Amino acid sequence: MMKFVPYEVKTGQENMQIDSDLLDYAIANKLEYPIFRLYGWSPACVSLGRNQSDAFIDKQFLKDTGIDVVRRLTGGRALLHDDEITYSFICPTSYLKHGDNVTKSYIEISRFLIDKFAKVGIELEFGGTKPVNTKFDYCMLISTGADLCYQGKKLIGSAQCRKQGYILQHGSILYDYNRALLEKIFKEDVNTDSIISLKEINPNLTKEEIIDLFSKKEAS
């Protein structure tokens, strides 16, 4: 059994609040099954990791371009949420075979994403597992064991937090991206050899088809 929360577009603050509220709901009701949610962002928004410094942000530039900023419950580096589909997965650690192990729980939860994308011919694999030590502020430039890649390029970046025996994992599925905008926000070169979007993988695959893929009865 899985509770599916239908796709909707919200502001960054609303999206992070809904994820937080769903986590608290699962805890309060002692849910034994997962909650899976899909969502979009309007306006575009930069999300910062829980403990990440915001010193690199040009707040005036973001204001001038109408881009919001929000802080996530989860750790990791910053992301620009724009032309993407975001997911969140909430479950008790007991739902997973290795729920108490952070690395293994990422793998178990991500299998759900891998299986879904395989249905539309997109074969995903896990990213690198080496410790990350880099200056990059933009999360998608870093490949870790928590990420999913297509032919060696990162497509989905994910992060986790834990509370009272429950896991919240959410992540960004790139549908498309604006390289020039990313470089202006993060003030670093965006190497397109390291990331890929759904639009690059299959230009004919619409965002609506991906949303429908996850919305089918087997995910509810």
Secondary structure per residue as TSV (DSSP state, phi and psi in degrees):
chain	resnum	aa	ss	phi	psi
A	1	M	-	360.0	141.2
A	2	M	-	-147.1	132.0
A	3	K	E	-85.3	124.4
A	4	F	E	-105.5	126.2
A	5	V	E	-99.8	115.9
A	6	P	E	-58.6	151.2
A	7	Y	E	-59.4	135.2
A	8	E	E	-151.9	156.4
A	9	V	E	-104.9	126.7
A	10	K	E	-136.8	173.0
A	11	T	-	-73.1	166.3
A	12	G	H	-59.2	-44.9
A	13	Q	H	-63.0	-42.4
A	14	E	H	-64.0	-43.2
A	15	N	H	-62.0	-44.3
A	16	M	H	-69.4	-33.2
A	17	Q	H	-68.6	-40.0
A	18	I	H	-63.3	-44.6
A	19	D	H	-58.4	-44.5
A	20	S	H	-63.3	-43.3
A	21	D	H	-65.5	-39.0
A	22	L	H	-66.0	-38.2
A	23	L	H	-62.8	-46.3
A	24	D	H	-64.8	-35.3
A	25	Y	H	-63.1	-44.7
A	26	A	H	-61.5	-41.7
A	27	I	H	-66.1	-48.8
A	28	A	H	-62.3	-33.8
A	29	N	T	-98.6	5.3
A	30	K	T	51.0	45.9
A	31	L	-	-61.5	139.0
A	32	E	-	-104.4	-1.0
A	33	Y	S	-122.3	163.4
A	34	P	-	-81.3	159.6
A	35	I	E	-115.4	129.6
A	36	F	E	-121.2	129.4
A	37	R	E	-130.2	143.2
A	38	L	E	-119.2	142.0
A	39	Y	E	-156.3	163.4
A	40	G	E	-122.9	178.4
A	41	W	E	-128.5	132.1
A	42	S	S	-151.9	119.2
A	43	P	S	-74.2	177.4
A	44	A	-	-55.1	151.1
A	45	C	E	-147.5	139.1
A	46	V	E	-92.8	124.1
A	47	S	E	-105.3	133.9
A	48	L	E	-100.6	143.8
A	49	G	-	-62.4	155.3
A	50	R	T	-48.0	-42.4
A	51	N	T	-112.8	13.8
A	52	Q	-	-79.1	138.6
A	53	S	-	-69.7	144.4
A	54	D	-	-101.5	16.9
A	55	A	T	-62.0	-26.8
A	56	F	T	-78.5	-12.3
A	57	I	-	-78.9	131.3
A	58	D	-	-92.2	92.1
A	59	K	H	-63.9	-31.5
A	60	Q	H	-67.6	-40.6
A	61	F	H	-61.9	-43.8
A	62	L	H	-64.0	-40.8
A	63	K	H	-62.7	-43.6
A	64	D	H	-65.2	-29.7
A	65	T	H	-98.5	3.4
A	66	G	T	73.0	30.1
A	67	I	-	-104.0	128.3
A	68	D	E	-80.5	168.8
A	69	V	E	-133.6	136.4
A	70	V	E	-143.6	155.0
A	71	R	E	-105.1	134.7
A	72	R	-	-84.0	162.2
A	73	L	S	-71.7	-28.2
A	74	T	S	-91.4	164.6
A	75	G	-	-85.1	-160.6
A	76	G	S	96.4	-173.3
A	77	R	-	-93.1	177.0
A	78	A	B	-74.8	154.0
A	79	L	E	-133.8	147.9
A	80	L	E	-98.9	117.3
A	81	H	E	-97.1	107.2
A	82	D	S	-136.5	-95.0
A	83	D	S	-92.2	76.8
A	84	E	E	-148.8	173.6
A	85	I	E	-119.7	128.5
A	86	T	E	-108.2	142.7
A	87	Y	E	-121.0	155.1
A	88	S	E	-136.0	144.5
A	89	F	E	-132.8	121.3
A	90	I	E	-123.0	131.8
A	91	C	E	-159.0	159.7
A	92	P	E	-72.2	150.2
A	93	T	G	-59.0	-28.5
A	94	S	G	-69.5	-17.2
A	95	Y	G	-70.1	-27.9
A	96	L	S	-96.8	152.6
A	97	K	T	-65.7	-36.5
A	98	H	T	-124.9	47.0
A	99	G	T	-61.3	-26.1
A	100	D	T	-81.7	-11.0
A	101	N	-	-102.2	117.8
A	102	V	H	-59.0	-51.8
A	103	T	H	-60.8	-46.5
A	104	K	H	-69.3	-31.7
A	105	S	H	-69.2	-36.1
A	106	Y	H	-56.9	-45.1
A	107	I	H	-63.9	-44.1
A	108	E	H	-63.4	-46.4
A	109	I	H	-65.9	-40.8
A	110	S	H	-68.4	-20.3
A	111	R	H	-58.8	-32.9
A	112	F	H	-61.3	-43.3
A	113	L	H	-67.1	-43.0
A	114	I	H	-59.2	-45.7
A	115	D	H	-64.0	-39.0
A	116	K	H	-66.7	-47.6
A	117	F	H	-68.0	-27.3
A	118	A	H	-62.0	-27.3
A	119	K	T	-68.3	-19.8
A	120	V	T	-112.6	23.2
A	121	G	T	77.3	16.9
A	122	I	-	-106.8	106.9
A	123	E	-	-91.8	113.9
A	124	L	-	-102.9	154.3
A	125	E	E	-137.6	161.8
A	126	F	E	-76.2	150.2
A	127	G	-	-76.3	-169.4
A	128	G	-	-66.7	162.9
A	129	T	-	-121.8	7.9
A	130	K	S	-79.9	148.4
A	131	P	-	-57.3	143.0
A	132	V	-	-99.8	127.9
A	133	N	-	-138.6	95.8
A	134	T	-	-149.8	158.7
A	135	K	-	-82.1	-11.3
A	136	F	-	-59.5	131.4
A	137	D	-	-90.4	-24.5
A	138	Y	B	-84.7	116.9
A	139	C	G	-58.9	-36.3
A	140	M	G	-68.9	-13.7
A	141	L	G	-81.4	-7.5
A	142	I	-	-110.3	126.2
A	143	S	-	-106.9	121.0
A	144	T	-	-125.7	178.4
A	145	G	T	-66.1	-11.1
A	146	A	T	-87.7	-3.7
A	147	D	-	-106.9	159.8
A	148	L	E	-117.0	134.3
A	149	C	E	-122.0	156.6
A	150	Y	E	-121.2	115.8
A	151	Q	T	50.2	44.5
A	152	G	T	84.4	-2.1
A	153	K	E	-110.5	140.3
A	154	K	E	-75.2	127.4
A	155	L	E	-111.3	-38.1
A	156	I	E	-127.6	122.1
A	157	G	E	-107.8	130.9
A	158	S	E	-127.5	160.4
A	159	A	E	-147.2	157.6
A	160	Q	E	-129.4	154.7
A	161	C	E	-141.1	161.7
A	162	R	E	-131.6	143.4
A	163	K	E	-151.9	120.8
A	164	Q	T	49.4	44.5
A	165	G	T	83.5	10.8
A	166	Y	E	-122.9	151.7
A	167	I	E	-113.3	134.0
A	168	L	E	-113.6	117.4
A	169	Q	E	-119.4	125.3
A	170	H	E	-132.8	159.6
A	171	G	E	-159.9	162.0
A	172	S	E	-104.7	121.9
A	173	I	E	-103.7	109.2
A	174	L	E	-69.2	117.5
A	175	Y	S	-88.1	-45.2
A	176	D	-	-155.9	167.7
A	177	Y	-	-150.6	156.4
A	178	N	-	-108.4	99.8
A	179	R	H	-59.4	-44.0
A	180	A	H	-62.1	-41.5
A	181	L	H	-66.4	-42.1
A	182	L	H	-58.9	-43.0
A	183	E	H	-67.6	-33.5
A	184	K	H	-70.3	-38.7
A	185	I	H	-71.8	-46.8
A	186	F	H	-96.0	-5.0
A	187	K	-	54.1	42.1
A	188	E	S	-152.6	155.3
A	189	D	-	-66.3	134.0
A	190	V	-	-100.9	104.9
A	191	N	-	-79.6	107.8
A	192	T	T	-72.7	-2.2
A	193	D	T	-75.0	-14.7
A	194	S	S	-105.7	-12.8
A	195	I	B	-128.6	160.0
A	196	I	-	-149.3	153.2
A	197	S	-	-115.4	161.8
A	198	L	H	-60.2	-35.1
A	199	K	H	-64.8	-33.8
A	200	E	H	-73.8	-36.2
A	201	I	H	-69.3	-46.4
A	202	N	-	-147.9	95.9
A	203	P	T	-60.7	-19.4
A	204	N	T	-88.3	-9.0
A	205	L	-	-84.5	116.6
A	206	T	-	-86.5	160.9
A	207	K	H	-61.8	-37.8
A	208	E	H	-63.1	-36.8
A	209	E	H	-67.6	-36.5
A	210	I	H	-67.6	-44.0
A	211	I	H	-60.2	-43.3
A	212	D	H	-64.5	-36.2
A	213	L	H	-56.8	-42.3
A	214	F	H	-83.5	-15.0
A	215	S	H	-90.8	-5.1
A	216	K	S	-63.8	160.7
A	217	K	G	-53.6	-33.5
A	218	E	G	-66.4	-15.9
A	219	A	G	-103.0	14.5
A	220	S	-	-114.2	360.0
